[in-house]
């Protein structure tokens, strides 16, 4: 991800503590776009994690629910016997 700088200005109270921020409209819109990109990335990552979890559970399930193995052989007249 790219870094970007904001040209922020702070509002301070009488004691000099920062109580607010002033951004230009352009900086505000860039900040919103960046947040939307991060949310989309996070959402996609969560979906990938869910798929990874389902695949891992399926692999574990294969070991527990092992089906009998079948051998394929040719029967009379070329029939396939399982």
TATA-V359082 format. One record per residue. N is the residue number from 1. RES is the residue in three letters. PSI is psi in degrees with one decimal (* if undefined). NEAR is the number of other ideal C-beta (glycine too) atoms within 10 Angstrom. D_LAST is the distance of its C-alpha to the last C-alpha in whole Angstrom. Layout:
# TATA-V359082
n->[N,N]
res->[RES,RES]
psi->[PSI,PSI]
near->[NEAR,NEAR]
d_last->[D_LAST,D_LAST]
This chain:
# TATA-V359082
n->[1,2,3,4,5,6,7,8,9,10,11,12,13,14,15,16,17,18,19,20,21,22,23,24,25,26,27,28,29,30,31,32,33,34,35,36,37,38,39,40,41,42,43,44,45,46,47,48,49,50,51,52,53,54,55,56,57,58,59,60,61,62,63,64,65,66,67,68,69,70,71,72,73,74,75,76,77,78,79,80,81,82]
res->[UNK,UNK,UNK,UNK,UNK,UNK,UNK,UNK,UNK,UNK,UNK,UNK,UNK,UNK,UNK,UNK,UNK,UNK,UNK,UNK,UNK,UNK,UNK,UNK,UNK,UNK,UNK,UNK,UNK,UNK,UNK,UNK,UNK,UNK,UNK,UNK,UNK,UNK,UNK,UNK,UNK,UNK,UNK,UNK,UNK,UNK,UNK,UNK,UNK,UNK,UNK,UNK,UNK,UNK,UNK,UNK,UNK,UNK,UNK,UNK,UNK,UNK,UNK,UNK,UNK,UNK,UNK,UNK,UNK,UNK,UNK,UNK,UNK,UNK,UNK,UNK,UNK,UNK,UNK,UNK,UNK,UNK]
psi->[150.7,144.1,145.5,149.6,145.9,146.0,65.0,152.8,142.5,143.4,133.1,152.6,-175.1,-19.3,0.4,6.2,139.5,128.2,-7.0,168.9,139.7,124.9,153.5,160.3,-41.1,-45.5,-40.3,-44.3,-39.1,-40.8,-43.1,-43.1,-41.4,-43.0,-40.1,-40.6,-42.7,-40.0,-41.2,-41.9,-45.3,-42.7,-44.7,-40.1,-40.1,-39.6,-40.0,-41.1,-39.1,-43.7,-44.3,-42.1,-43.0,-40.6,-40.6,-41.4,-37.3,-39.4,-40.8,-38.6,-33.8,-37.8,-38.4,-37.7,51.3,128.5,154.0,144.9,143.0,141.9,139.4,127.2,158.0,134.3,-167.8,138.6,17.7,7.1,149.7,124.5,130.4,*]
near->[7,4,4,9,6,13,9,12,10,11,10,10,9,5,6,7,9,9,9,9,12,11,14,12,7,10,16,14,11,14,14,10,10,13,10,10,11,11,10,10,11,10,10,10,10,10,10,10,10,10,10,10,10,10,10,10,10,9,9,10,10,10,7,6,7,8,6,4,5,8,6,7,9,9,9,6,5,6,8,8,10,7]
d_last->[56,59,62,65,68,70,73,74,77,78,80,81,83,87,86,84,80,78,77,75,74,75,73,73,71,69,69,67,65,64,63,61,59,58,57,55,53,53,52,49,48,48,46,43,43,42,39,38,38,36,34,34,34,31,29,30,29,25,25,26,24,21,22,23,20,17,14,11,10,6,6,5,7,9,9,13,15,13,10,7,4,0]
